[in-house]
Amino acid sequence: MRLWVARTCSPTRQRLLRWRKRCWRSCRANPDVWSDFAGGTRPMPRVESLSAVQAVIQSYIDACARGDVLALRALFHHSAILSGYLAGELVTGSPEPFFTAVGANPAPLDSGLRYIARIDTVHIDGRIATAVLRETGYMGMDFVNHFQLLEVDGQWHIVAKLFESL
């Protein structure tokens, strides 16, 4: 089918298709830069950054499962904010009330409660990142969490958590 498309296309279209093919090969050969067909170039997220952001979110999951408030505090930036809806009520401010609730409730691993967490997406642009986490059975509720992260001095920190209990 590719031969048919190439033979029936105009010469201009054929040049465009060849150019896209060269760009695609170049993008795959050079992981640092990818071509944006809408124009320009921008750096691709490095594999190290992707795994580092995923590691922060996985550490968040592990700390929640263990009820480890100190580990959670270490993941959040000192000026982090937390906003969302908990059982239909708006909650905004620092993550301190969240840390208090984690410490006050039994940890899912200790109590045998079924806690499932899944990282849906991670998106990185340079030194900023977003991640979406879905939790089932945490503190008796289900949550969808949107995290915003910053890389500060080579370490990724959660600077904002948006959430809703479902």
BELFENZI-V82568 format. One record per run of one state. SS is the DSSP state (a for helix, b for strand, c for the rest). FROM is the first residue (numbers start at 0). TO is the last residue. Records with the same first field share a line. If there is no record, write none. Layout:
# BELFENZI-V82568
SS: FROM-TO + FROM-TO
This chain:
# BELFENZI-V82568
c: 0-0 + 8-9 + 29-31 + 35-39 + 43-45 + 66-67 + 86-87 + 93-94 + 104-106 + 111-114 + 125-126 + 138-139 + 152-153 + 165-165
a: 1-7 + 10-28 + 46-65 + 68-74 + 95-103 + 107-110
b: 32-34 + 40-42 + 75-85 + 88-92 + 115-124 + 127-137 + 140-151 + 154-164
